[in-house]
Amino acid sequence: MFKPYGCVSQFRPKPRKNKKLLGDFYSFPKDTMAIGRLDLDSEGLLLLTTDGMASFKVRDKSIEKEYYVQVDGIITDEAIQKLQAGVEISINGTIYQTLPCKAFKIEGEPSLPSRGRNIRKSKHGPTSWVSITVTEGKFRQVRKMTASTGFPTLRLVRVRIGNIHIGNLLPGDVIALDNLNEAHTC
């Protein structure tokens, strides 16, 4: 599924929350669960399954998760090198050193659907895009990583999990995969 901006990565609402849920976009089978999550402000590829073992396998550190990240300012080579080496972020009040990752500046703007809500006005300064590929998934990790290098995240879109790429999906689109182990691109 291409999880849209402003959608919660869950099926049951928490009390007093009036947010869109995954089930608002498609009639999923009973006991469907998200494999990993994307926060309310993040978008992109979200795998869903009814198989707990598949969920466990996809969340393994051997599976890469790639994000396209729009950051505030023109990201520097120094910031990219810091991201690649791993940076210190805070997880539940404890300092955590992220694992080394793949990161590179994306020239221009990637081909992504519009978010539907402006990030901000261009008069507030330039932005740039970076690809960040991680194998771990701590709470708001990629956002914390870019902020730690001085380039806060403005937009975050997960474009790939392992061999499964978001391809031409649009926000809210859902397609069925026969087998996560055999899936290569959507």
For each residue, the residues with C-beta under 8 A, 3 or more apart:
1: 22 25 26 45 46 47 48 169 172 173 174
2: 43 44 45 46 113 166 169 170 171 172 173
3: 7 9 22 38 42 43 44 45 46 171
4: 7 20 25 43 116 171 172
5: 41 42 43 115 116 117 171
6: 19 20 40 41 117
7: 3 4 19 20 21 22 24 25 40
8: 13 17 19 20 21 22 40
9: 3 22 34 37 38 39 46
10: 13 21 22 34 37
11: 21 22 23 28 32 33
12: 21
13: 8 10 17 19 21
14: 17
15:
16:
17: 8 13 14
18:
19: 6 7 8 13 40
20: 4 6 7 8 24 25
21: 7 8 10 11 12 13 24
22: 1 3 7 8 9 10 11 25 26 28 32 34 46 48
23: 11 26 27 28
24: 7 20 21
25: 1 4 7 20 22 172 174
26: 1 22 23 174
27: 23
28: 11 22 23 32 48 174
29: 32 50
30: 50
31: 50
32: 11 22 28 29 48 49 50
33: 11 48 49 50 52 55
34: 9 10 22 37 46 47 48
35: 46 47 48 49 54 55 58 59 161
36: 46 47 58 59 65 137 161
37: 9 10 34 46
38: 3 9 42 43 44 46 156 158
39: 9 42 140
40: 6 7 8 19
41: 5 6 156
42: 3 5 38 39 156 157 158
43: 2 3 4 5 38 115 155 156 157 158 171
44: 2 3 38 67 156 157 158 159 166
45: 1 2 3 158 159 160 161 164 165 166 169 186
46: 1 2 3 9 22 34 35 36 37 38 158
47: 1 34 35 36 58 161 164 180
48: 1 22 28 32 33 34 35
49: 32 33 35 52 54 55 180
50: 29 30 31 32 33
51: 54 55
52: 33 49 55 56
53: 56 57
54: 35 49 51 57 58 180
55: 33 35 49 51 52 58 59
56: 52 53 59 60
57: 53 54 60 63 180
58: 35 36 47 54 55 63 161 162 180
59: 35 36 55 56 63 137
60: 56 57 63
61: 99 135 136
62: 135
63: 57 58 59 60 135 161 162
64: 102 133 134 135 160 161 162
65: 36 133 134 135 137 158 160 161
66: 102 131 132 133 158 159 160 161
67: 44 131 132 133 134 142 156 157 158 159
68: 106 110 112 129 130 131 156 157 159
69: 129 130 131 132 142 146 153 155 156 157
70: 119 127 128 129 153 154 155 156
71: 75 127 128 129 130 146 151 152 153 154
72: 125 127 151 152 153 154
73: 125 126 127 128 150 151
74: 126 127 128
75: 71 79 80 105 128 130 149 151
76: 79 80
77: 80 81 105
78: 81 82 149
79: 75 76 82 83 146 149 150 151
80: 75 76 77 83 84 103 104 105 130
81: 77 78 84 85
82: 78 79 85 87 148 149
83: 79 80 87 101 103 130 132 145 146 149
84: 80 81 100 101 102 103
85: 81 82 100
86: 97 98 99 100 101
87: 82 83 97 98 145 148 149
88: 95 96 97 98 148
89: 95 96 98 138 141 144 145 148
90: 93 94 95 96 144
91: 94 96 138 139
92: 139
93: 90
94: 90 91
95: 88 89 90
96: 88 89 90 91 138
97: 86 87 88
98: 86 87 88 89 101 134 136 138 141 145
99: 61 86 134 135 136
100: 84 85 86
101: 83 84 86 98 132 133 134 135 145
102: 64 66 84 131 132 133
103: 80 83 84 130 131 132 133
104: 80 130 131
105: 75 77 80 128 129 130
106: 68 109 110 128 129 130 131
107:
108: 129
109: 106 112 129
110: 68 106 129 157 159
111:
112: 68 109 157
113: 2 170 171
114:
115: 5 43 118 119 155
116: 4 5 171
117: 5 6
118: 115 121
119: 70 115 127 154 155
120: 124 154
121: 118 124
122: 125 126
123:
124: 120 121
125: 72 73 122
126: 73 74 122
127: 70 71 72 73 74 119 154
128: 70 71 73 74 75 105 106 151
129: 68 69 70 71 105 106 108 109 110
130: 68 69 71 75 80 83 103 104 105 106 146 151
131: 66 67 68 69 102 103 104 106
132: 66 67 69 83 101 102 103 142 145 146
133: 64 65 66 67 101 102 103 160
134: 64 65 67 98 99 101 137 141 142
135: 61 62 63 64 65 99 101
136: 61 98 99 141
137: 36 59 65 134 141
138: 89 91 96 98 141 144
139: 91 92
140: 39 143 144
141: 89 98 134 136 137 138 144 145
142: 67 69 132 134 145 146 153 156
143: 140 146 147 152 153 156
144: 89 90 138 140 141 147 148
145: 83 87 89 98 101 132 141 142 148 149
146: 69 71 79 83 130 132 142 143 149 151 152 153
147: 143 144 150 151 152 153
148: 82 87 88 89 144 145
149: 75 78 79 82 83 87 145 146
150: 73 79 147
151: 71 72 73 75 79 128 130 146 147
152: 71 72 143 146 147
153: 69 70 71 72 142 143 146 147 156
154: 70 71 72 119 120 127
155: 43 69 70 115 119
156: 38 41 42 43 44 67 68 69 70 142 143 153
157: 42 43 44 67 68 69 110 112 166
158: 38 42 43 44 45 46 65 66 67 161 166
159: 44 45 66 67 68 110 165 166
160: 45 64 65 66 133 163 164 165 166
161: 35 36 45 47 58 63 64 65 66 158 164
162: 58 63 64 180
163: 160 183 184 185
164: 45 47 160 161 177 180 183 184 185 186
165: 45 159 160 184 185 186
166: 2 44 45 157 158 159 160 169 186
167: 185 186
168: 186
169: 1 2 45 166 173 175 186
170: 2 113 173
171: 2 3 4 5 43 113 116
172: 1 2 4 25
173: 1 2 169 170
174: 1 25 26 28
175: 169 186
176:
177: 164 180 183 186
178: 182 183
179: 182 183
180: 47 49 54 57 58 162 164 177 183
181:
182: 178 179
183: 163 164 177 178 179 180 186
184: 163 164 165
185: 163 164 165 167
186: 45 164 165 166 167 168 169 175 177 183
